[in-house]
Amino acid sequence: MPSFPTSLRARRVLAALSLAVLAVAAHAQALPGGGEFGMSAQQLHEAIPALARVPRPVRMAGGLVGQWRGPAVQVGGVAMVPTYFLAEGALKRVEYIADSPDAYASLLAWGRTTWGQELASQGSEGAYAAWTTGAAQAYLQLAADARAPVRLVVKLLAAREASEL
């Protein structure tokens, strides 16, 4: 019969293996416009040669830095400009921006086709639709201000060890 430390070790090994499987699945998910989660900046440049450095990089929690912008891509029939966010040397988030508030309906339909039914919310700040699939999460945002762009964010979910929960 295994002792407590062995059982704890086994659970940690299983948790680490589960995280590795999720990471592999997330890396295999191709993103609109090219690239895959987990790519380094060099790999991203190889996949999307037209990447340009952002004049003022966006810094976020968790070390995310949005310092690369790609050329406009078609997402659900809408032209969107992607900004790529890396942390710890790997691609973990992409924000797509469309200048037309009319794009929301097309992108919502695209999201439903791509990821299934959304979790929707509506408030004074605007409308949101969110999806979680595998190791990735996406949300679509339409701000209440009609001059604000429509934003689609696709990000890698932060993996947590069972002991952190």
C-alpha positions in Angstrom: 0.0 0.0 0.0 1.5 3.4 -1.0 2.4 5.8 1.7 1.0 9.4 1.7 4.1 11.0 0.1 4.0 8.5 -2.8 0.4 9.1 -3.4 1.0 12.8 -3.4 3.8 12.4 -5.8 1.7 10.3 -8.1 -1.1 12.9 -8.1 1.5 15.6 -8.9 2.9 13.5 -11.8 -0.7 12.9 -13.1 -1.5 16.6 -12.8 1.8 17.5 -14.7 0.9 15.0 -17.5 -2.6 16.4 -17.8 -1.2 19.9 -18.2 1.3 18.7 -20.8 -1.6 17.1 -22.8 -3.6 20.3 -22.6 -0.6 22.3 -23.7 0.0 20.1 -26.7 -3.7 20.4 -27.7 -3.5 24.2 -27.3 -0.4 24.5 -29.4 -2.1 22.6 -32.2 -4.9 25.1 -32.4 -4.2 27.4 -35.4 -5.3 31.0 -35.0 -7.0 33.2 -37.6 -4.3 34.9 -39.6 -1.6 32.3 -38.8 0.4 31.3 -35.8 -0.3 28.9 -32.9 -0.3 29.2 -29.2 3.1 28.4 -27.7 5.1 29.8 -30.6 8.2 31.9 -29.9 8.5 35.4 -31.4 10.9 33.9 -34.0 8.4 31.1 -35.0 5.6 33.7 -35.2 7.8 35.8 -37.6 8.4 32.8 -39.7 4.7 32.0 -39.8 3.7 35.6 -40.4 6.5 37.4 -42.2 4.6 40.8 -42.3 4.6 41.2 -38.5 5.5 44.7 -37.4 6.5 45.9 -34.0 3.9 47.9 -32.1 5.1 51.5 -31.3 3.8 51.3 -27.7 3.6 47.7 -26.5 0.7 46.8 -24.3 1.7 45.3 -21.0 -0.8 43.1 -19.1 -0.8 41.0 -16.0 1.1 37.7 -16.1 3.9 39.2 -18.1 1.9 39.4 -21.3 3.3 42.0 -23.8 1.5 42.8 -27.0 4.4 44.0 -29.1 3.6 42.5 -32.6 0.9 43.4 -35.0 0.0 41.5 -38.1 -1.6 42.5 -41.3 -5.4 42.6 -41.5 -7.0 39.1 -41.7 -10.5 37.9 -42.5 -12.4 36.5 -39.5 -16.0 35.6 -40.2 -16.0 37.8 -43.3 -14.7 40.8 -41.2 -11.3 42.5 -41.7 -9.5 42.5 -38.4 -6.1 43.5 -37.3 -4.4 41.1 -34.9 -2.0 42.0 -32.0 0.1 39.1 -30.7 0.8 38.9 -26.9 3.7 36.8 -25.6 4.7 35.9 -22.1 7.6 33.7 -21.0 8.8 33.6 -24.6 5.5 32.0 -25.9 2.4 33.2 -27.7 -0.5 33.2 -25.3 -3.0 35.8 -26.5 -4.2 37.4 -29.7 -6.5 40.4 -29.9 -8.3 41.1 -33.2 -9.7 44.6 -33.7 -12.4 45.6 -36.3 -13.3 49.3 -36.7 -16.9 48.7 -37.6 -19.5 48.1 -34.8 -21.6 46.3 -37.5 -19.0 43.5 -37.4 -20.3 42.1 -34.1 -23.2 40.1 -35.6 -20.9 38.5 -38.2 -18.2 37.7 -35.7 -20.8 36.3 -33.3 -22.1 33.9 -36.0 -18.5 32.9 -36.8 -17.8 32.2 -33.1 -20.9 30.0 -32.9 -19.8 28.1 -35.9 -16.3 27.8 -34.7 -16.8 27.1 -30.9 -20.5 26.5 -30.4 -23.0 28.3 -28.3 -21.6 31.3 -26.4 -22.1 32.5 -22.9 -23.5 36.0 -23.5 -23.9 39.0 -21.3 -25.2 42.5 -21.9 -24.6 45.5 -19.7 -24.2 49.3 -19.7 -20.6 48.8 -20.9 -21.6 46.8 -23.9 -22.2 43.2 -25.1 -20.0 40.2 -24.6 -20.0 36.7 -26.0 -17.5 34.2 -24.5 -16.4 30.6 -25.3 -14.1 28.1 -23.7 -12.9 25.2 -25.7 -10.1 22.8 -24.7 -7.2 24.9 -23.4 -8.3 28.1 -25.0 -10.8 30.8 -24.3 -12.2 33.5 -26.5 -14.5 36.5 -26.1 -16.1 39.0 -28.4 -16.7 42.5 -27.1 -18.9 45.3 -28.5 -18.5 48.4 -26.4 -21.6 50.6 -25.7 -19.7 53.5 -27.3 -20.5 53.2 -31.0 -17.1 54.7 -31.9 -15.2 51.9 -30.1 -13.9 49.0 -32.1 -15.2 45.4 -31.9 -12.6 43.2 -30.2 -12.2 39.5 -30.4 -9.7 38.0 -27.9 -8.4 34.4 -28.1 -6.1 33.3 -25.3 -4.5 30.3 -23.8 -6.1 29.4 -20.5 -3.8 29.6 -17.6 -3.1 26.0 -16.5 -3.2 25.3 -12.8 -2.0 22.4 -10.8 -4.7 20.7 -8.7 -2.8 21.7 -5.6 -3.3 25.4 -6.5 -7.1 25.1 -6.6 
